[in-house]
Amino acid sequence: MVEVLKGNLAQLSLLDIIKMLNAGRRTGRLDIHQGSKTGEIYLQNGSLVHAVTGTQLGEAGVYTLLGWLEGEFSFTPDIEAPEHSISQSTEQMLLEASRQADQWADIKEIISSTEAVFNISPSGSTNTVSLKPIEWQVLAQVNGQQSIVDIAETLELHEFEVAKIIFSLTTAGLLHEVDHVHAMTGERADEAFFEQLSALFTDVMGPLGPMIIEDEIKLMGEEEETFPQNKAAELVERISLEISDSAKRANFQKQMVAVLRG
C-alpha cells in the first residue's frame, strides 16, 4: 500500500514540507488544494522538477503555491513528473521561498487571509501617498467585493505580489479590510466625483480632458449617469495612463486618491 502524507497548510507550511522532502531525497507528487483551486508539485530525488497551478507552470507555479496560506496537502511517493518545467536549482528556489516566507510573516500581521477583501479607507492623510503603476492596477480592482485571490487572477499576478501591495497600501492608511462582504448594490458614483475628476484631469490635459474621460467610460461599457462607484478607481487608473508626463501623472493620481477617499 502506497504511503500518503497528508496535512493542513495552516499547521505545516508548504515551504517546510518541500524542505522535508528535499532533505529526504523523496520522489513523488505533492497535491495542494485551496477551496476550488488545486496545484501539483513534483520532486525527483528531492529536487523540484515540475509544478502546475491553473495556467502557471514551473517556477511561477511553485512560488504561487508557496503563497497559499491555507489549504490541504498530500504527498504521494514514487510518482514520476509528466514533464520537467523547472530549470532553476532547488537550492535557489528554497532560498527565494524563505525570503518570501519572512515577508509573509509580516504581511499576515495585517492581512488575515488571501481570501480577505479590502476597500478604500475614507480617513487618514494622503499627503505621502504616491503610487507606482502596479499599485494603481491593484487599487483599481479594490472595491469591497474582490479578495486578494480574485485580484491576482484578474491581473494575472502572483497572490504574493498582490498581497504585498495590499499590505503596503493598508499600512499607509489607504485601505482597510472589510469585515462583511455584501452583494453588489449598484451604488453609482456621485456627481462630485466626476466634477473633481474632470477639473483635475482638464488641468493636466487641457480641453481634451472631458472627452478622454467620456471615451474611457464608454470603453468600460458604462455611462456617466449610471457609472458604478466600485469602478471609480479603475476609471482613474485608465485615464491617468493618458498623461505622458510621469510627474504630472503622479500628482494627478495623488490628488485623485484624496477624491476617492472623500
C-alpha positions in Angstrom: 0.0 0.0 0.0 1.3 3.4 -1.0 2.0 5.7 2.0 0.4 9.1 1.6 1.5 12.1 3.7 -1.4 14.4 4.4 -2.0 17.6 6.3 -3.1 21.2 6.6 -1.1 24.2 5.4 -2.2 26.2 8.4 -0.3 23.7 10.6 2.7 23.0 8.3 3.8 25.4 5.6 4.4 24.3 2.1 7.9 25.5 2.4 8.6 23.3 5.4 7.0 20.3 3.5 9.2 20.8 0.5 12.3 21.3 2.7 11.5 18.0 4.4 11.0 16.1 1.1 14.2 17.7 -0.3 16.2 16.6 2.7 14.8 13.1 2.4 15.6 13.0 -1.3 12.0 11.9 -2.0 10.4 11.3 -5.4 6.7 11.9 -5.9 3.8 14.3 -6.3 2.7 16.9 -3.8 -1.0 17.8 -4.3 -2.3 21.1 -2.8 -5.9 22.2 -2.5 -7.3 25.6 -1.5 -11.0 25.7 -2.0 -11.7 25.1 -5.6 -8.1 25.7 -6.6 -5.5 23.0 -7.0 -1.9 22.6 -7.6 0.8 20.0 -8.1 4.5 19.9 -7.4 6.7 17.0 -8.5 10.0 16.1 -6.9 12.7 13.8 -8.1 15.2 12.6 -5.6 14.3 15.7 -3.5 14.7 18.2 -6.4 11.8 20.3 -7.7 11.3 19.3 -11.3 7.7 20.3 -12.2 4.8 22.4 -10.9 1.4 23.5 -12.2 -1.5 25.5 -10.8 -4.1 27.0 -13.1 -2.2 28.3 -16.1 1.1 28.7 -14.3 3.9 26.2 -14.8 7.4 25.7 -13.4 8.9 28.2 -11.1 5.9 30.6 -11.3 3.7 27.7 -10.2 5.9 26.9 -7.2 6.0 30.5 -6.0 2.3 30.9 -6.4 1.6 27.7 -4.4 4.1 28.8 -1.7 1.9 31.9 -1.2 -1.1 29.8 -0.3 -1.6 30.4 3.4 -4.5 27.9 3.8 -5.4 24.6 2.3 -4.8 20.9 2.3 -1.8 19.0 1.0 -1.0 15.3 0.3 2.2 13.7 -0.9 2.1 10.5 -2.9 5.6 8.9 -3.3 7.1 7.3 -6.4 5.1 9.2 -9.0 7.2 10.5 -11.9 6.7 14.0 -13.2 4.8 14.2 -16.6 7.3 16.9 -17.7 10.2 18.9 -16.4 9.2 22.6 -16.3 11.6 23.8 -13.6 15.1 24.9 -14.7 16.2 26.8 -11.6 18.0 24.9 -8.9 16.0 23.7 -5.9 18.5 25.4 -3.6 18.0 28.8 -5.3 14.2 28.3 -5.1 14.2 27.4 -1.4 16.3 30.5 -0.7 13.9 32.7 -2.5 10.9 30.9 -0.9 12.5 31.5 2.6 12.8 35.2 1.8 9.1 35.3 0.7 8.2 33.4 3.9 9.8 36.1 6.0 7.7 38.7 4.2 4.6 36.7 4.5 5.1 36.7 8.3 4.9 40.5 8.3 2.0 40.5 5.8 0.0 38.1 8.0 0.1 40.7 10.8 -2.2 42.9 8.7 -3.8 40.5 6.2 -5.8 37.7 7.8 -6.0 35.6 4.6 -5.6 35.8 0.8 -9.4 35.5 0.7 -9.6 38.8 2.6 -11.5 41.6 1.0 -10.4 45.3 1.2 -11.8 48.7 0.4 -10.5 52.2 0.2 -10.3 53.8 3.6 -12.3 57.1 3.9 -9.9 58.6 6.5 -6.3 59.3 7.1 -3.7 61.6 5.5 -3.0 61.4 1.7 0.0 63.8 1.8 2.6 61.0 1.4 0.6 58.6 -0.9 2.3 58.3 -4.2 1.6 55.0 -6.1 3.5 53.1 -8.6 1.8 51.9 -11.8 1.4 48.3 -10.5 -0.1 49.7 -7.2 -2.7 51.6 -9.2 -3.6 48.5 -11.1 -4.2 46.7 -7.8 -6.0 49.7 -6.3 -8.3 49.9 -9.4 -9.5 46.4 -8.5 -10.2 47.1 -4.8 -13.9 47.6 -4.4 -15.0 45.9 -1.2 -16.0 42.8 -3.2 -12.9 41.2 -4.7 -10.5 39.2 -2.5 -6.7 39.2 -2.9 -7.1 35.9 -4.8 -9.7 37.5 -7.1 -7.5 40.5 -7.8 -4.5 38.3 -8.5 -6.5 36.2 -11.0 -7.9 39.3 -12.7 -4.5 41.0 -13.1 -2.7 37.6 -13.7 -0.3 38.3 -10.9 1.0 36.1 -8.1 -1.1 36.3 -4.9 2.2 37.1 -3.1 2.7 40.2 -5.2 -0.9 41.4 -4.7 -0.7 40.7 -1.0 2.5 42.7 -0.7 0.8 45.7 -2.4 -2.4 45.4 -0.3 -0.2 45.2 2.8 1.7 48.4 1.7 -1.5 50.3 0.9 -3.1 49.2 4.2 -0.1 50.2 6.3 -0.1 53.5 4.5 -3.7 54.0 5.7 -5.2 53.9 2.2 -7.1 50.6 2.5 -8.9 48.7 5.2 -10.1 45.1 5.5 -13.9 44.6 5.0 -15.5 42.5 7.7 -18.6 41.6 5.8 -18.9 41.5 2.0 -22.4 42.4 0.8 -23.9 41.8 -2.5 -23.4 44.5 -5.2 -26.0 47.2 -4.6 -25.4 49.1 -7.9 -24.4 52.3 -6.0 -23.4 54.9 -8.5 -20.5 57.3 -8.4 -21.8 60.8 -7.4 -21.6 64.0 -9.4 -19.0 65.4 -7.1 -16.6 62.6 -8.1 -17.0 63.4 -11.8 -16.8 67.2 -11.2 -13.4 66.8 -9.4 -12.2 64.2 -11.8 -13.0 66.4 -14.8 -11.5 69.5 -13.2 -8.2 67.9 -12.2 -7.8 66.0 -15.5 -8.6 69.1 -17.5 -5.9 71.0 -15.6 -3.4 68.4 -16.9 -4.7 67.6 -20.4 -6.5 70.8 -21.4 -9.9 70.9 -23.2 -9.5 67.3 -24.4 -9.7 66.1 -20.8 -13.5 65.7 -20.6 -13.6 63.9 -24.0 -11.0 61.4 -22.9 -12.9 60.6 -19.7 -16.1 60.2 -21.7 -14.4 57.8 -24.2 -12.9 55.7 -21.4 -16.3 55.4 -19.7 -17.7 54.1 -23.0 -14.8 51.7 -23.4 -15.6 50.3 -19.9 -19.2 49.7 -21.2 -20.7 52.3 -18.8 -22.4 55.7 -18.9 -21.6 58.6 -16.5 -25.2 58.8 -15.3 -25.2 55.2 -14.1 -21.4 54.7 -13.5 -20.8 52.3 -10.6 -18.9 53.6 -7.6 -16.9 50.4 -7.4 -15.3 51.2 -10.8 -14.2 54.7 -9.9 -10.6 53.7 -9.1 -10.4 51.7 -12.3 -11.5 54.8 -14.3 -8.9 56.9 -12.6 -6.2 54.4 -13.4 -7.2 54.1 -17.0 -7.3 57.9 -17.8 -4.1 58.5 -15.9 -2.3 56.4 -18.4 -3.1 59.2 -21.0 -0.8 61.6 -19.1 2.6 61.2 -20.7 4.5 63.3 -18.2 5.3 61.0 -15.3 5.5 63.8 -12.7 2.1 65.2 -13.7 0.6 61.7 -13.8 1.8 61.0 -10.2 0.5 64.4 -9.0 -2.9 63.7 -10.6 -3.1 60.3 -9.1 -2.1 61.6 -5.7 -4.9 64.2 -5.9 -7.4 61.6 -7.0 -6.6 59.3 -4.1 -8.0 62.1 -1.9 -11.1 62.3 -4.1 -11.7 58.6 -4.0 -11.4 58.6 -0.2 -13.7 61.6 0.0 
